[in-house]
Amino acid sequence: MIEYGTMKVNGKGHLEIGGVDTVDLAARFGTPLYVYDIALIRQRARAFKETFQTLGVTAQVAYASKAFSSIAMLQIANEEGLSLDVVSGGELYTALAAEFPVEKIHFHGNNKSREELEMALDANIGCIVVDNFYELDMLERLCRSRKCKVPVLLRVTPGIEAHTHDYILTGQEDSKFGFGLQNGQAEAALKQALQSNSFELLGMHCHIGSQIFETTGFVLAVQKIMAKLVEWNHKYHYFPEVLNLGGGFGIRYTNEDHPLPPGYYVEEIVKEVKKQARDNGLKVPEIWIEPGRSLVGEAGTTLYSVGSSKEVPNVRKYLAVDGGMSDNIRPALYDAKYEAVFANRPLEKCEETVSIAGKCCESGDMLIWDLPVPKPESDDLLAVFCTGAYGYSMANNYNRIPRPPVVFVESGRAELVVKRETYADLIRNDIRLRVSLT
Ligand SMILES: Cc1ncc(COP(=O)(O)O)c(C=O)c1O
C-alpha cells in the first residue's frame, strides 16, 4: 500500500489519516467523502518556502487554488504564509471570503471578463497576470478611467514542451495561454506595458505544464526567458523584479510515478536563475512559483462505499462505488491512474482483481482498472488515494449527483469544511415554468 503523509494502519486494522480512523469518518460524514491530511499540506508548503529561504532568495510560493479551493483551504494556505493564484471571479470571491491577504493574490486566466478585472481592481489585489492583448487593452482602459495603476506580470509561452499529458500541456507556443516569447508577441506586450501609465510591470510569468517529474523543462524555461530579458534590458533598459515559473511539480498517483522532492525543483530553478543573472551582470529577480497539485494532491483521499458488482465471465469483474466521474473526472478526462485499498482492511491479502466503476450513466465512468483487492464484502469502504488536486474542484452534478463533503483531519481531529450538497441544492437555481412556451 502506498502511504502518504500521516496515513497508517491503526490497531483495528483500519486506514487512519491525521490520527483519525477512516471507518469512523465514513460513519460520521457518509460517503463519498473527501478527506484531507492537513499536516501533509503544511509539510509541502514549508518544504517549498524553506528551500527558498535557505537559498537566500526573495520568493513567493503561491498556492494555485484551482487545485482545490474552499474557504478553509485558503485559511490553511494563509496560515502557512503562502500567496494565492486565482483564475476566475469565483476563485477570487472565495479568497476574499476567506479574508486572504489581498496583496498576496495573483489573478490568472486567458479570458478574464471586464467584471472580473473590475473585481480584482476593486479588491486591490497583488497583481494581475495578463495573458493576451485583448486583456492588456481592456485593463489599460479600466485603469485609465479609474486613474489607477495596477501591478502586472505578463504570461509568456516560452516554447517548452514539458514531459506530461498533452491535454494539460500549456508551455508550448501553440497554446491558448500567454504571449509567445519567440514570435514577438511577448516583446510587443512588454513595450505596450512599459509605455502605459496604467501598469507597474513587475515581471514575467510562465507555466510549462503539469505533473512534471524532472527539472529540465524548468531550467530551459529560465534560460529562454532570461535570454529575452537580457535582450530587452539592452533595448528598453528594463529588467523585471519578478520571475514567476508557475507550477506543475509532479506527485505520486501510483507506484509508476517518481516525483522529486519539492525542494529539489526549487533548488534547480534558483540555481539557473542565479547563473543566468550572474553571467549577464544582472540582479537576481524575486522568484515566484505556483504549486497546486504538489501541495494538496497527495493529501486528499476519497472514501467510497462499495455497492453492486458485475462479473463478465472470463473478462473482468466490475465493482461499483457510490461516486465516480461526478467527484473525480480525471480518469475519464485524462486517463488518470489511481491506487486504492479497502480502508476497513487495507493489509488483507489481495485475492481478486476488480475494476472500480462509478455510478454515473457513462461507460467511461471508471475510476480504476484492474485493482487487486481482498474478496469484496458488502460493507467495504474503498479509499482512493491522491485525490486532493482537481478532484473536488472539478466535481460536477452529472446525473444530479450531489457533490460530496470535505473533511480536514489533523492531530486526531476531524472537521467538516465543505458540507455535502443536498437534493434541494441541486434544484436551487431551477425555475418552474409558469406558462407553457408553446
Ligand atoms: C498558470 C498556472 N499556474 C499553476 C498551475 C498549477 O499547476 P499544478 O497543480 O500542476 O502545480 C496551473 C495549472 O494548470 C496553471 O495553469
The ligand as an ORCA input file, in Angstrom:
! r2SCAN-3c Opt
* xyz 0 1
  C      -0.754     29.217    -14.514
  C      -0.792     28.010    -13.669
  N      -0.108     28.022    -12.510
  C      -0.127     26.949    -11.687
  C      -0.829     25.816    -12.011
  C      -0.820     24.666    -11.051
  O      -0.320     23.527    -11.618
  P      -0.107     22.225    -10.727
  O      -1.374     21.990     -9.996
  O       0.207     21.158    -11.702
  O       1.017     22.532     -9.791
  C      -1.541     25.757    -13.215
  C      -2.295     24.556    -13.575
  O      -2.974     24.437    -14.527
  C      -1.516     26.896    -14.070
  O      -2.193     26.902    -15.220
*
